[in-house]
Amino acid sequence: PATVLNIDYTRNRVMVDIGGKAEAPIPFDEFEDGMPEVGEQFEVYYRGDDRATNVPAVSKKEADRERAWAKVIGVYEVDNIIEGPVKKKIKGGLLIDVDGVMVFMPASQIDLRRTPEPGDFIGANVRAKIVKIDLERKNIVVSRRQLLEEERAEKRSSLLSEIEEGQTRIGEVKNIAHFGAFVDLGGMD
């Protein structure tokens, strides 16, 4: 672990002792959860020595990411259900925070039908199914749509097993056509 030696406000960096009589700077922007205190210890990722200055290059953010990745990979696998807040919209979809790891949900997998504005989900807590884990690229792809389709299929199956001719049921009108109305009975129209 690295130990905070001092906080350099003029250069916007935290100086840490990484052992072996070596000190390394860490930029302020790596401390998203607040500034550390002198004497505080945490893990850092060693990237090597900077060629120009011969000073060790370390990253707290990268160490946090590695630790979070190892934890998530140890817990989740393909077809597991994850839950987390949508953090940001990127080209092609959304990023969801799952225990400190950003997982990708393609725009086509957000809902049962095309979502007009994926950015509306930012800040929302969503459940989704893991469809792909790429260990080499440290990438996880999830689908809310698959989960919703499976839940809808279960509701449909349950409804079909209990519905009988002559029953009175309460439903929600989904569409009106010239020949009648489509009513959602909680699993199927």
SVG drawing of the C-alpha trace seen along z (x, -y; Angstrom):
<svg xmlns="http://www.w3.org/2000/svg" viewBox="-69 -27 84 51">
<polyline fill="none" stroke="black" stroke-width="0.4" points="0.0,0.0 1.0,-3.6 1.1,-6.1 0.2,-9.8 3.2,-12.0 1.7,-15.4 -1.0,-17.1 0.5,-19.6 -2.3,-22.1 0.0,-24.3 0.5,-21.3 -2.9,-19.6 -1.3,-16.3 -0.9,-14.0 2.6,-12.7 2.7,-9.1 5.4,-6.8 5.2,-3.6 8.0,-1.8 11.6,-1.1 12.4,-4.8 10.3,-5.8 7.8,-8.6 5.2,-9.2 2.6,-11.9 -1.1,-11.2 -3.3,-13.9 -6.2,-15.2 -8.7,-13.9 -8.0,-10.3 -9.7,-11.0 -13.4,-11.0 -14.5,-10.1 -12.7,-13.0 -9.1,-13.9 -7.1,-11.6 -5.3,-12.7 -1.6,-12.6 -0.7,-9.1 -3.7,-7.4 -2.9,-4.2 -4.4,-2.8 -3.5,-0.5 -2.0,-2.0 -1.3,-0.5 2.3,-0.9 2.6,-1.7 6.4,-2.0 8.7,-4.9 8.1,-8.1 10.8,-8.2 11.3,-12.0 11.4,-12.4 12.4,-8.9 9.6,-9.2 7.3,-6.2 3.9,-6.5 1.1,-5.2 -2.7,-5.3 -5.2,-5.0 -8.1,-4.9 -6.6,-2.0 -6.0,0.0 -9.6,-0.6 -10.8,0.5 -8.7,3.7 -9.9,4.5 -13.6,3.9 -13.1,6.0 -11.7,8.9 -14.6,8.7 -17.2,8.6 -15.7,11.4 -15.6,13.5 -19.3,13.0 -21.0,12.7 -21.2,14.8 -23.2,14.9 -27.0,15.1 -26.7,13.7 -28.9,10.7 -27.2,7.5 -28.5,4.3 -27.1,0.8 -27.5,-2.9 -27.2,-4.1 -24.2,-6.5 -23.8,-7.8 -25.0,-7.7 -22.3,-6.9 -22.3,-6.2 -24.4,-3.2 -25.9,-2.7 -25.5,-3.3 -23.0,-2.6 -24.2,-1.0 -22.2,-0.9 -22.1,2.6 -20.1,2.7 -17.6,0.2 -17.3,1.7 -19.0,-0.1 -20.9,2.4 -22.3,1.6 -25.9,1.9 -26.5,1.4 -29.3,-1.0 -31.1,1.9 -31.2,3.8 -32.6,1.0 -36.3,1.8 -38.8,4.1 -39.3,1.4 -36.8,-1.2 -36.1,-3.8 -36.4,-7.3 -34.0,-8.9 -31.6,-6.5 -30.3,-9.5 -33.6,-9.5 -32.4,-6.4 -29.4,-8.3 -29.6,-8.1 -32.2,-5.3 -31.5,-1.9 -31.9,0.8 -31.9,4.6 -30.4,6.4 -29.0,9.8 -25.3,10.4 -25.0,11.5 -21.3,11.3 -18.1,11.1 -14.9,10.4 -12.1,11.1 -9.3,10.0 -10.9,6.5 -12.4,6.3 -15.8,5.6 -19.3,6.8 -22.4,6.4 -25.8,6.6 -29.4,6.6 -32.5,5.2 -34.5,6.2 -33.7,10.0 -34.7,9.8 -38.0,8.0 -38.8,10.6 -38.2,13.5 -40.4,11.9 -43.1,11.2 -42.9,14.9 -43.3,16.1 -46.3,13.9 -47.9,15.0 -47.3,18.7 -48.8,18.1 -51.8,16.3 -52.5,19.0 -52.4,21.7 -55.0,20.0 -57.3,18.2 -60.6,19.9 -63.5,19.1 -66.2,17.1 -63.9,15.4 -64.0,11.7 -60.6,10.1 -59.4,6.5 -56.9,5.2 -55.5,2.1 -56.7,1.0 -53.6,0.9 -55.1,0.1 -58.5,-0.4 -59.2,0.8 -62.3,0.6 -63.1,4.2 -62.5,4.0 -59.9,3.3 -56.6,4.9 -56.5,5.3 -53.4,6.2 -54.3,8.8 -50.9,8.8 -48.7,10.8 -50.5,10.8 -52.9,8.7"/>
</svg>
